[in-house]
Amino acid sequence: MTLGGRGPGVYRSLRYCVVGGGISGLVAAYRIRAALGERADITVFDPADRLGGVLRTERMGGQAVDIGAEAFIARRPEVPALLAELGLAGRQIGTTGVRPMVYSQARLHPLPADTVSGIPSSAASVAGLVDAATCAKIAAEPDRPLRWQSGSDPALGDVVADRFGEQVVTRSVDPLLSGVYAGSAVGIGIRSAAPTVAAALDTGAASVTEAVLRVLPGAVGGPMFGALDGGYQVLLDELVACAAPRWVAASVRRIDAQGPGWAVQDDTGRTWPAEAVVLAVPASQAAVLLEVPAPRSAASAAQIPVASAAVLAMRVAAGTPFPPQSGVLVASGERLHAKAITLTTRKWGARGDTELLRMSFGRFGDDIARSAADDEFQTWARDDLATVFGIAVDPIEVVLHRWIDALPQYVPGHAEMSAQIRAGLPPTLAVAGNYLDGVGVPACVAVAGRAAAAVVAATT
């Protein structure tokens, strides 16, 4: 179907296929349209029931609820700039300012302040969350000799455990990283999880404590996180309207060189000729589709491990006695099923006569997002809420969505793998997605823009 109101009879001289209709694919399509106008014939392939990928907005009790990615880092420029460009700046909202808690040792603790990705700047920053011996190790860290190789990318968990102790990893760092990657600090490189800290170490910080102190975010700059009034669907709809692509509700089976361009075959057997292609699908799918046109890139993409997660959104009665915080991050090793609880109404403000919350399940290495039954998630959710908050919750409405193989793991050396993927591509074939330069929406917007610019330059 043709989206955005452009009729089928409009002639376009350059054909672009965008494989994947998530935020990366839609931004790529929009950037191609913005660069070429009516000269571009853009086809987006995605077999899902709706465009948007891991951005998915549902309605619960008349309120918009994002049950995929929920927020973006507002201090990065990409999303605010895109919203302004699309005339949506007025739809951006910030948090209420309340902070989350950490569930560790079977009780709730304030989320540590003055940390970077959970890495402490002092013993005081994690006091109460870790024991006295760990606090002493943190206090002594600046006086210990540091071996650091500039440009290296060790696992963040290894660095933090060595310098501050294992409790800091499991109780402070892991709760934050599990929400972002559905993984743990032992498997994620420091350059991905804490790039500013790594950069400070590269430039001569004598200890990890000093590196953290150098890069602590200041008190100015507005809210750290942003969202959209009406959910991400507001952004998706505007991107589709402006890009006006043809949406083919099918998967792509293979991509072959055809003359100076490409032949894209979908899973119905139809072949679509194109001057250029943007692959905006997860790493595992990209690896399969790149095997013929770019085998070296395919081999690198296949090395990126992935995790699956499930998000359960719940609408409950107004006045349910949740604490006045934005949610709960769960430390490693706790006897809960959920890895995070977001008290949506507390975090973003009330917009209806009931309360909303989200619960996230699934970590790298487990299979519960794929294998657990719907009623199991609901039972786990009620049990975890009773354990954490001491209250019985009887939901009015529940929505569950599973994100299978949707969360790439940024293992040590990830940047090198990302560079290898790009290095093996011909000029008219580009990649975009959350497995390249960052899992968040701002990074996806940036990567998609570069991919679109590359294929436009190669074809014009």
PyMOL commands that set and color helices and strands:
alter all, ss='L'
color gray80, all
select helices_A, chain A and resi 23-39+78-85+89-91+124-126+132-143+156-164+166-181+185-187+190-193+195-202+208-215+233-243+283-289+295-301+344-348+368-371+374-389+414-423+441-459
alter helices_A, ss='H'
color red, helices_A
select strands_A, chain A and resi 14-19+40-45+57-60+63-66+72-73+92-94+101-104+107-110+115-116+119-120+225-228+246-248+252-258+261-266+271-274+276-279+306-317+327-330+338-342+354-361+397-408+429-431
alter strands_A, ss='S'
color yellow, strands_A
deselect
rebuild
show_as cartoon
